[in-house]
Amino acid sequence: MNDTEGKSLFEATYNPDVLLCLANLSNDEVITPPDVANNMLDMLPQELFEDPNITFLDPCCKSGVFLREIAKRLIKGLEDKIPDLQERIDHIMHKQLYGIAITELTSLLSRRSLYCSKYPNSKYSISRFDDAEGNIRFKRINHTWKDGKCIYCGASQEQYDRSLELETHAYELIHILKPEEVFNMKFDVIIGNPPYQLSDGGQGASAKPLYNFFVEQAIKLKPRYLTMIIPARWYAGGKGLDDFRKSMLNNNKIKELVDIPNSADCFPGVNIAGGVCYFLWENNYNGECLVKNLKEGQETSKVMRKLNEYSYFVRNNTAISIIDKCKTPQTMDKNVFSRNSFDIPTTADIHDIAQKDDLPVLSSKGKKYINKNTINDRNNILSKYKVVITYAMSGGNKPSSNGDYQVISSLQILPPQQVCTETYLILNVFDYEEEAQNFCSYMQTKFARFCLLQALTSIHITKDKFCFVPQQTYTEKWTDKKLFKKYNLTNDEIHYIESTIKEMSWEDIE
């Protein structure tokens, strides 16, 4: 094969169309589109692709897109050092590119993407190996169960203790104590898009995040560079992510972070609550992070920042200046009540018609009735005017078709002697109805809902998410005009809030 013929074969067999189609699949093992993979590779020093000694690892191969795109860059970058095309391809495939597939199926797909054959020891492989795996391995791993859960990833034994013909989803990298023993070699670059979560056997669709384990295990391998694309829910911590959030926010080795609030901008047709991000971690770096905001594939801003400036990561660079201007110790998280303030679950015995000793109760089914002896007025607020919203974020943390957010829904005032189920969150209580109405006017403002949005990375609104919302006095009604003036916001900041948050009237949310 001459060089020209080799290039034609390489270009013909490395066709991205199949991967672009796969990128539209929606599950917790989202396939990475080629353009996203290349955006991540662009963060790396490009001279890496001119060095024949640099090694790359994708520890969570699905389509093989990362290894394939790296191969294309190396084939071009090493042209002067290894002029013969076949020799160059053989060197790259055997000495520089390695992968760990997450399932047997993805191992075949990844080998097909990289070697142009799912069996690299076949005559169709562009670089021949002695075995059917090449440098993309898949090893079936079993979970290690204790008390019904895996000690490594927290998966539910009831769901994932499976027969041999089914995938266990016990991913190799995160089910071993010494990840360096997988290949028994050191890697310069680790890159990937790890599985996001697995069911943990809790109520409903309860699931435990997994991507944090992949990041932590990759760091243990001590590469020169690490880049991964993961859900952005870690910004605010939460289930299984609090320690991970702290370690990431305090990690001065994260050199660049690209934030994408709408996951569909990255994975077409896929909704990942809170959006996604990808980052560049550099072992020899120690400093501030270049935070980039992306919307509809376009960069909207970039700023050098400290990631740990706040306990929650404020994802938008423009929002930082607004949060700084309204910083105060008197924030709403001090007043918002914990969820289920009256200890009334959604499954409680509620009635359509009032019976003896019943109180009105606001539930997901509307206003019903419940026996007053079954409630727990632990905060002594039954006799107050209570302002409530639904626990779930309006729109499920997705922007509307216009790109703006409503944030809250079902803003209502419950009069004295009326309660609510755990579907609702009590924001504040008052002795007088007029104060409650004035508080509602504040929560209707775009300003208040914008401040709340900055701590939300999932559909659930909890009291701690109000940490950026400043308290006001509620002897008067509030408008955005008053608030913009009070906090001395610039025209650009005002425009950003108004374009981010949807207009709401009382009829929209009551």
C-alpha positions in Angstrom: 0.0 0.0 0.0 1.4 3.4 -1.0 1.0 6.5 1.1 -1.8 8.0 -1.1 -3.7 4.8 -1.1 -3.3 4.5 2.6 -4.7 8.0 3.2 -7.7 7.2 1.0 -8.4 4.0 2.9 -8.0 5.7 6.3 -10.3 8.6 5.4 -12.9 6.3 3.9 -13.0 4.0 6.9 -12.9 6.8 9.5 -16.3 8.1 8.6 -18.0 9.9 11.5 -21.6 9.6 10.3 -22.3 6.5 12.4 -21.0 8.1 15.5 -23.1 11.2 14.9 -26.2 9.0 14.7 -25.2 7.2 17.9 -24.7 10.6 19.6 -28.4 11.1 19.6 -29.1 8.1 21.9 -30.5 9.0 25.3 -29.4 7.1 28.4 -26.9 7.4 31.2 -24.1 6.2 28.9 -24.4 9.0 26.5 -22.3 8.7 23.3 -20.0 11.6 22.6 -20.4 13.5 19.3 -17.1 13.8 17.3 -17.2 17.6 17.4 -17.5 17.6 21.2 -14.6 15.1 21.5 -12.5 17.4 19.3 -13.4 20.5 21.4 -12.0 18.6 24.4 -8.9 17.6 22.5 -8.4 21.2 21.5 -7.8 22.1 25.2 -4.7 19.9 25.3 -1.3 21.3 24.2 -1.3 20.4 20.5 2.4 19.5 20.5 1.4 16.3 22.3 0.2 15.0 18.9 3.6 15.5 17.5 5.4 13.3 20.1 5.6 9.5 19.4 6.1 8.8 23.1 2.9 10.2 24.4 0.3 7.7 25.6 -3.5 8.2 25.7 -6.1 6.3 27.7 -9.9 6.3 27.4 -11.0 4.4 30.5 -14.7 4.4 29.6 -14.9 3.6 25.8 -18.3 3.6 24.3 -18.0 4.5 20.6 -14.2 4.8 20.4 -14.6 8.4 19.3 -11.9 9.8 21.5 -9.3 7.3 20.4 -10.3 7.7 16.8 -10.0 11.5 16.8 -6.7 11.2 18.7 -5.4 8.8 16.0 -6.3 11.2 13.3 -4.3 14.0 15.0 -1.3 11.7 15.6 -1.3 10.5 12.0 -0.9 14.1 10.9 1.4 15.2 13.7 3.9 12.3 13.4 4.2 12.5 9.6 7.7 14.0 9.7 8.9 11.7 12.5 7.5 8.5 10.9 7.1 9.1 7.2 5.8 5.7 6.2 2.0 5.7 6.7 1.6 2.1 7.7 4.5 2.2 10.0 3.1 5.4 11.6 -0.4 3.8 12.0 1.1 0.7 13.5 3.2 2.7 16.0 0.1 4.8 17.0 -2.2 1.9 17.5 0.3 -0.4 19.3 2.3 2.1 21.4 0.1 5.2 22.0 -3.6 4.5 22.1 -5.4 2.4 24.9 -8.9 2.0 26.0 -11.1 0.2 28.6 -14.6 -0.5 27.2 -17.6 -0.3 29.5 -19.4 -3.2 27.9 -18.6 -6.0 25.5 -20.8 -4.3 22.9 -18.9 -1.0 23.2 -15.6 -2.8 23.0 -16.6 -4.1 19.6 -17.8 -0.7 18.5 -14.7 1.0 19.8 -12.4 -1.4 18.0 -14.4 -0.9 14.8 -14.0 2.9 15.2 -10.3 2.8 15.8 -9.0 -0.3 14.0 -11.7 -0.4 11.3 -12.5 -3.9 12.4 -14.1 -5.2 15.6 -11.4 -7.8 15.7 -7.9 -6.2 15.3 -6.3 -9.6 14.6 -8.3 -9.9 11.4 -7.2 -9.0 7.9 -9.5 -6.0 7.8 -7.8 -4.2 10.7 -5.7 -1.2 9.6 -3.1 -2.4 12.1 -2.8 -6.1 12.9 -2.6 -7.4 16.5 -2.0 -10.9 17.7 -5.2 -11.0 19.7 -8.9 -10.0 19.2 -8.7 -7.1 21.8 -5.8 -5.0 20.6 -5.3 -2.2 23.0 -9.0 -1.9 23.8 -9.8 -4.3 26.6 -13.0 -5.4 28.1 -13.1 -7.5 31.2 -16.3 -8.6 32.8 -16.2 -7.5 36.4 -18.6 -8.5 39.2 -19.9 -6.1 41.8 -18.8 -6.8 45.4 -22.0 -6.9 47.5 -22.4 -5.8 51.0 -25.9 -5.2 52.6 -27.5 -5.2 49.1 -25.2 -2.6 47.5 -21.8 -2.7 45.7 -19.0 -1.5 48.0 -17.3 0.3 45.1 -20.1 2.0 43.2 -23.3 1.7 45.4 -25.3 -0.2 42.7 -28.3 -2.2 43.9 -27.7 -5.9 44.2 -31.4 -6.6 43.4 -31.0 -5.0 40.0 -27.4 -5.8 39.0 -26.7 -9.2 40.5 -27.2 -10.7 37.0 -26.7 -13.9 35.0 -23.7 -14.3 32.7 -25.7 -13.3 29.5 -26.5 -9.8 30.9 -24.1 -6.9 31.5 -23.2 -6.2 35.1 -22.3 -2.6 34.5 -19.5 -3.1 37.0 -17.0 -0.9 35.2 -13.4 -2.1 35.6 -11.7 1.2 36.4 -13.9 2.0 39.4 -14.1 -1.6 40.8 -10.4 -2.0 41.6 -8.3 -0.6 44.4 -5.2 -0.1 42.2 -6.3 1.3 38.8 -2.6 1.5 37.7 -2.6 -2.3 37.5 -5.1 -2.4 34.6 -2.4 -1.9 31.9 0.6 -1.7 34.2 1.8 1.5 32.6 1.7 5.2 33.0 -0.5 7.4 30.7 0.2 11.0 29.7 -3.4 11.8 28.8 -6.6 10.4 30.1 -9.8 11.4 28.3 -13.4 10.1 28.3 -17.1 10.4 28.9 -17.9 8.1 31.8 -21.2 6.5 32.6 -23.3 8.9 34.7 -25.2 6.9 37.2 -26.7 3.5 38.3 -29.8 2.6 40.2 -29.1 2.3 43.9 -32.3 0.5 44.8 -33.9 3.6 46.5 -37.5 4.8 46.0 -38.6 5.6 42.5 -35.9 6.3 40.0 -33.2 6.7 42.8 -29.7 6.5 41.4 -26.2 7.0 42.6 -23.8 9.1 40.5 -20.8 7.2 39.0 -18.8 9.8 37.0 -17.2 11.2 40.1 -15.5 7.8 40.7 -14.1 7.8 37.2 -12.6 11.2 37.7 -11.1 10.3 41.1 -9.6 7.0 39.8 -8.2 8.7 36.8 -6.4 11.2 39.0 -5.0 8.3 41.0 -3.2 7.2 37.8 -1.3 10.5 37.9 -1.5 11.5 34.2 0.0 14.7 32.9 -3.5 15.7 31.6 -7.0 14.6 32.4 -10.1 15.8 30.5 -13.6 14.3 30.9 -17.2 15.4 30.1 -19.6 14.9 33.0 -22.9 16.2 34.3 -22.7 19.6 36.0 -24.8 18.5 39.0 -21.6 18.3 41.1 -21.5 22.1 41.2 -24.0 22.0 44.0 -23.1 18.6 45.5 -26.0 16.5 46.8 -26.4 12.8 46.7 -23.0 11.2 46.7 -21.3 14.3 45.4 -20.6 16.6 48.4 -17.0 15.4 48.9 -16.4 15.3 45.1 -17.6 18.9 44.9 -15.3 20.1 47.6 -12.3 18.3 46.1 -13.0 19.7 42.6 -13.7 23.3 43.8 -10.5 23.3 45.8 -8.4 21.7 43.1 -6.0 24.2 41.7 -4.9 21.8 39.0 -8.2 22.4 37.0 -6.9 24.7 34.3 -10.0 25.1 32.2 -13.7 24.4 32.7 -16.3 24.6 29.9 -19.9 24.9 31.2 -22.9 24.0 29.0 -26.2 24.6 30.9 -28.4 23.0 28.2 -27.2 19.5 27.6 -28.9 19.5 24.2 -26.3 22.0 23.0 -23.7 19.2 23.5 -25.8 16.0 23.1 -28.6 16.6 20.6 -31.9 15.2 21.9 -30.6 14.3 25.3 -31.8 16.1 28.5 -29.4 15.9 31.4 -30.8 17.9 34.3 -28.4 20.8 35.1 -26.5 20.5 31.9 -22.9 19.2 31.5 -19.3 20.4 31.6 -15.9 19.3 30.5 -12.6 20.3 32.1 -8.9 20.1 31.7 -6.9 19.0 34.7 -3.1 19.4 34.4 -0.8 17.8 36.9 1.8 20.5 36.9 -0.6 23.4 37.0 -1.5 25.4 40.1 -3.6 28.5 39.7 -7.0 29.9 38.8 -9.3 28.3 36.3 -10.4 29.6 32.9 -14.2 29.2 33.0 -16.0 29.3 29.7 -19.7 29.6 29.2 -21.3 28.0 26.1 -24.7 28.5 24.7 -26.0 26.9 21.5 -22.4 25.8 20.7 -21.1 29.4 21.0 -18.8 30.8 23.6 -20.5 33.6 25.5 -17.8 34.5 28.0 -14.6 33.4 29.5 -13.0 34.5 32.8 -10.1 33.4 35.0 -11.7 32.6 38.4 -11.2 30.7 41.6 -13.6 27.8 41.6 -14.0 27.8 45.4 -15.0 31.4 45.7 -18.4 30.2 47.0 -19.6 27.0 48.6 -21.7 26.4 45.4 -20.0 26.9 42.1 -21.6 29.9 40.2 -21.5 28.6 36.7 -22.1 31.8 34.7 -19.4 34.4 34.6 -21.8 37.3 34.3 -23.8 36.0 37.3 -20.7 36.3 39.4 -20.6 40.1 39.3 -24.3 40.2 40.2 -23.9 37.7 43.1 -21.0 39.8 44.4 -23.1 43.0 44.4 -25.9 41.5 46.4 -23.7 39.6 48.8 -25.1 39.6 52.4 -25.2 37.4 55.5 -29.0 37.7 55.4 -29.9 35.2 52.7 -33.1 33.3 52.2 -31.6 29.9 53.0 -31.8 31.0 56.7 -35.6 31.3 56.5 -36.7 28.6 54.1 -38.0 25.5 55.9 -36.7 22.0 55.4 -38.8 19.8 53.1 -41.9 18.2 54.5 -42.4 20.6 57.3 -45.7 19.0 58.4 -44.4 15.4 58.0 -47.1 14.6 55.4 -45.8 12.3 52.7 -47.4 12.2 49.2 -48.9 8.8 50.2 -50.7 10.2 53.2 -54.4 9.5 53.8 -56.1 12.6 52.3 -59.8 13.1 51.6 -61.9 14.8 48.9 -64.6 15.8 51.5 -63.8 17.2 54.9 -64.4 14.9 57.9 -64.3 15.6 61.6 -61.0 17.0 62.8 -59.8 17.6 59.2 -57.7 20.5 58.0 -57.3 21.6 54.3 -54.1 20.2 52.8 -52.4 21.3 49.6 -51.2 18.2 47.7 -50.1 17.2 44.2 -53.8 16.3 43.6 -55.0 19.8 44.6 -56.6 21.0 47.8 -57.8 18.0 49.9 -58.3 17.3 53.6 -56.3 15.5 56.2 -56.9 14.6 59.9 -55.2 17.3 62.0 -54.0 14.6 64.5 -51.7 13.1 61.8 -49.7 16.2 61.1 -46.6 17.4 62.9 -46.5 21.2 63.5 -42.9 21.0 64.7 -42.1 24.5 63.6 -45.2 26.0 65.2 -46.3 27.6 61.9 -49.8 26.2 61.5 -51.3 29.5 62.6 -49.2 31.5 60.2 -49.6 32.6 56.6 -47.3 30.2 54.7 -45.8 31.0 51.3 -45.1 27.7 49.4 -43.7 26.5 46.0 -43.3 23.1 44.5 -40.2 21.2 45.5 -39.5 20.4 41.8 -38.2 23.2 39.6 -40.5 24.6 37.0 -39.6 23.1 33.6 -37.3 20.5 35.1 -34.2 22.7 34.9 -34.6 23.0 31.2 -34.9 26.4 29.5 -38.0 27.2 27.5 -38.1 27.3 23.7 -37.0 31.0 24.1 -34.0 30.0 26.2 -35.3 31.4 29.5 -36.2 29.9 32.8 -39.3 30.2 35.1 -37.4 28.5 38.0 -40.3 28.3 40.5 -43.9 27.2 40.2 -47.1 27.1 42.2 -46.2 30.1 44.4 -49.1 30.2 46.8 -50.1 31.6 50.2 -51.6 29.0 52.6 -53.8 30.7 55.2 -53.7 29.7 58.9 -54.9 26.2 59.7 -54.0 25.0 56.2 -51.0 22.6 55.5 -49.2 21.0 52.6 -47.6 17.7 51.7 -43.9 17.1 51.0 -44.6 18.1 47.3 -44.3 21.7 48.5 -41.5 23.7 50.1 -42.4 26.4 52.6 -40.3 29.5 51.8 -41.4 31.8 54.6 -44.2 32.4 57.1 -45.9 35.6 58.3 -48.4 36.9 60.9 -50.1 39.1 58.4 -51.4 38.3 54.9 -50.1 41.6 53.5 -46.5 40.7 54.4 -47.0 37.3 52.7 -48.3 39.1 49.6 -45.3 41.4 49.6 -43.0 38.4 49.9 -44.7 36.8 46.9 -44.1 40.0 44.9 -40.4 39.6 45.7 -40.3 35.9 44.6 -42.1 36.9 41.4 -39.2 39.2 40.4 -36.7 38.1 37.8 -34.0 39.2 40.2 -35.0 36.8 43.0 -35.5 33.9 40.7 -32.2 34.6 38.9 -30.3 34.5 42.3 -32.0 31.2 43.1 -31.1 29.7 39.7 -27.4 30.1 40.3 -27.3 27.3 42.9 -29.6 24.9 41.0 -28.2 22.0 39.0 -31.0 19.6 39.4 -34.8 19.8 39.3 -35.1 19.8 43.1 -35.3 23.0 45.1 -34.1 22.7 48.7 -33.5 25.4 51.3 -29.7 25.5 50.8 -30.3 26.5 47.2 -31.5 30.0 48.4 -27.9 30.9 49.5 -27.6 33.6 46.9 -31.1 35.1 47.4 -30.8 38.2 49.7 -33.6 38.7 52.2 -35.7 41.9 52.0 -38.1 43.7 54.3 -41.6 42.8 53.4 -43.5 46.0 54.4 -43.6 47.0 50.8 -44.1 45.3 47.4 -41.0 44.6 45.4 -40.3 45.0 41.7 -37.3 44.4 39.5 -36.9 48.1 39.0 -36.5 48.7 42.7 -34.1 45.7 43.1 -31.9 46.7 40.1 -31.6 50.2 41.6 -30.9 48.9 45.2 -28.0 46.7 44.0 -26.7 49.2 41.5 -26.8 46.7 38.6 -25.4 47.8 35.2 -27.4 47.8 32.0 -25.5 44.7 30.9 -26.3 42.9 34.1 -30.0 43.9 33.9 -30.2 42.7 30.3 -28.6 39.4 31.3 -31.2 38.8 34.1 -34.1 39.8 31.9 -33.0 37.6 29.1 -32.4 34.6 31.4 -35.5 34.6 33.5 -39.1 34.3 32.2 -41.7 37.0 33.0 -44.2 35.7 35.6 -47.6 37.1 36.7 -49.5 35.9 39.7 -51.9 33.9 37.5 -48.9 32.0 36.0 -47.8 30.5 39.3 -50.8 30.5 41.7 
